[in-house]
């Protein structure tokens, strides 16, 4: 299984981008992992929220393969604690031979077409975070999951 984090828009806060890079390298020790960025939509200010979601949705769907297992990071998704998330990832590693693609959408969420394509939705918190922070939180949690599964001392109970 290869894991991919697909995001809309670049990370333009240098300190967050640096930390994402740290965790991305750490994750690669445990499983193939990459982060792919879909560029922001041009002239976003001239588009309605719904049209922005549709356009972003088209870009997201174009990046996906038919065989990808797609997980939307969505506030309405299933909540896990870190150990439950690690167990969930382990189950996916054992049952999915294809790519698992985690998707962070744009500021207005996902289009109906992207929601229909998803295999599942997970939530990182009931709180709202910036899209840039979500990237960092997710890669840290994925790394944490890998260390939990490897019985390494990164996570403390």
N, C-alpha and C positions, 0 to 999 in steps of 0.2 A: 504494500500500500504506500502510495505517495500522498503527502498532504500538501495542499496549496491554500494560501490565503489570498483571495481575490478581493480587491478593494477599489472603490471609486475615488479618484483624486489622490494626488501625491501627499506625502507627509512633509509639510513645509516647516515644521518646528524641528530644528537641528537636534536638540537634545532628545526628543522623542524618536527621531529617525535613528540616532546613534544607538539608543537602547533597543529598538526593534532589531537592529543589526546584530547586537550582542546575543539576543535570544534566538534569532534565526540561525546563527552559527551553532549555538548550543543544541538546538533541536535537531540539526543535521547529524549530530553524533548518534541519534537514536533512530531516526527515520528520514527518508528523503523529504525535504521540505523546501518550498519556495513561496515567494510573495510576488503576486502580479498586480500591477496597478493599471486601472482603466483611466485614461485622462479625463479631467473634468470636462463637462459639456461647455462648448463655446457659447457665448451670449446667453448664459444661464438666466440673467436678470430679465431678459425679454420673454422668458417662457413661464407658463403656469407651472405650479407644483406637479400637477398630473402629467403634463407633457415632459417635464424633467424626469419623472419616474419612468415614463414610457421609453424615453431615449436611453436613459441609463440601463433600463431593462434589456433593450436591444443589444447594447454593448456587452452586458453580462452574459446574456444567452449566446452571443457569438463567441465568447471565450470558452464556453463549456463544450465538452464532448458528450456524445450520447451515453457513454459508459460511465461518466463521472457520477459519484455519489455526492449530492449537493446538500450542504448544511448552511442555512441562513442564520446569521447572527442577528437576532431580532428580539426586541423587548417582549414580544408575546410568546417567545419560545420557552422550552423546558428549562427550568433552573436546576443547577447541580452545585454541590459543594465540590471542592477540589478532588477529594477521593472518589466521589461518584463520577466526576468528569473523567478521571483517569481510568476507572473501570469501563466507562462508556467507550473511551478511545481504544482500550484493549479489546473490547468486544468487536469494534469496527475493524481493528487490525486483523482479527481472527476470521472475520466473515466477509471482508471486502478485499478483493484482489485488484481492484481498479483504484483510480485516484479518488480521494475524498477532498472536496473543494469547499472550504469555508468562505462565505461571502459576506462582506460588509458593504451595504448599499450606500446610497447617497443620503443627504439630509432629510429627505421626505419618505424614506423607506423604499420598499420594493414594489415593482409593478405586479399586477395580477399574473402576468405571464411568468415572471420569475418565481412567484409564490407557487404557481402550479408545477413548475419544474423541480422544485425543491423536494428532497427526500425527507427532510426534517428541519425543524427550527430549534435553536437553543438560545438562551438568554444568559448574558454574563452577570446581570444584576437587575433588580427592580429599579435601580437608579438610572438616570440618563447621563451618558458621557459623550464627550466630543468624539467624532469619528476617528480622529487621530489618536486619542487616548484608548479607544476600543482596540485599535490595532496592537498597541503595546500591552494592554491587559490580556488580550487573547494570546499573543505569542508567549507571554510569561506563564499563563495558565497551561498552555500546551507543553511548554518546557517542564513545568511543575508536574504535570501528568506523567511525562516520560520518566522523571526521577522517581516518582511514586511507584511506577510499574517496575522500575529497576532496583527498588529498595535502597535508594540513595538518600543521604541525610538532608537534602535540600528542604523538604517539607517537614514541618514539625506538627505533631498532634497535640 
